[in-house]
Amino acid sequence: MVNISPLYDVPTEYSRGWNQKLLETKLGDSVDINLIGDDATRENFASAINDTGRVIHFGHGSKNALIGQNNEPIIDLDKVMELKDKKVYTMSCLSAKNLGIEAYKSGCKEYWGAIEPIGFVPEEHELFGEIYNMGAYQRFYEKRPIKEVLKNMEDKFNENIDKAEDPWTRVWLRADRDSWKCWSDETPPPREMTDCMFRGLAVKLFGCTGWKIPNLSMIWYKITHIF
C-alpha cells in the first residue's frame, strides 16, 4: 500500500496530522511506501504505483487531480489509467467529481473521495479527521464491505454533528457528509454525474457497465450514419 501525505501549508498540517494518526493504527503496518512531505511528488508516485494495489492520499485535491507537495499534481486526468485495478482512498477536496469518475471508467476498482470541497473548523478538527480515518481503517484493514463503511461513516458524521459545539462545525460536517462518495461497481456514479447525453443513456440502459463503454460519441455517430 502507498500512503501519500504532503505537508506545505496550514490545511496540510491538519491532514498530515490525521494521516499520522491513521498510520499509528494497525493499518499502518500494511503501508509499503510512505510519500510524506517532500517525498509526495509526481515522480515518486509514478514509481510506486505499479507496485501496489491500494493508495491512500490525505492532502489537497481538485476536480481533475490529486495534489502532492508544493501544490503539484501527483496524478491527473492525463495519467488516470495508472489507477486501473487500484483501490484508492482520498481525503481531498473535489477529486471524486471528475478524476474519481474517470478513474472508475478506466478500471479503478474503487475510488473514495469528495465531490465538493472538504471543510473543517480547526478548533474541532478531530471531529472530522476521525471520520476519514475510520473509513480508511474499516475498508483497508478490516475489509468491511463498501456499503457498510459508507453507512458507518454517515452515522459517524451524524454523531459528530450532535457533538459539535461550534455551529460552523455542524455546517461543514453536514456538507462533508453529503459530499462523500465511493465509486465502484457496487456504488457507481449516478447518471446525473455526467453531462454527456450518450453516457447518461448508456448508464440508464446498462447500469455501471454504461460508465465503462468507450468512445460513446463515435459509436453514436456510426449508428446514425450507417445508411
Phi, psi and omega in degrees: 000139177257130177246128183237127181209091178294164178207101181206359176207182185297311179302320181286343171296320179287313181296325176295322177296318177296317181296322179296320177297324177296318180293338179280353174275179179296338177298327180302332179292342181271353182282122179267325183227124178251117176252090187249139175056236184297342179279351183276069183246164178298318181297315181293322179294318179299326179286330186272332193295329182288345184256016183217159174250354183224141182228134171241133179226122174241107181173200180284155174212168173224179179301330189244005186201156164258137189256135177257210184296142176057034173066024177263133178299135172265337173204141180219191185296332180292334184244017188298335179297342177296342180268003178302133178070008180263161168248121189237128178239116183241136167250083184206152180295138159069346194293338178285349186289307177247305183302315181297319179292316179296323176297315179298316179298331183270003175108007173297129186292321175203142180227114179261135178173189183248147177261358177226172176300142173268127179239157176204163177253121186307321183294338179233036187297333181294335177294336178270309185301322183294333180289312181294323176295320180300317180298314180296318182295313182294323183279315189267337177257307181280344178058040176288155180299151183304311184294327177294317180295317178301317180293318180296321178292319177300316179297321180291321173304311182296321178297317181286332172301318179291329180284330191299142177263326181275130180298330178289331174298317180295320178300312183289324178298320178295315181295317180295321177301313185287340181272345189281130184221161166225120178265120180204173176298331179281330182225068184287162176299145177289160182301331183293347182280358177243142174259011177267120182300320183290319178296317179300319179294319180297318179294321179296321183279321191242003180068219185298332179298329180299333178289337190255004176282119184279158169053051183296322180297320179291321177299315180297321179299316181295320180297315185283346180245017183295332177255000000 
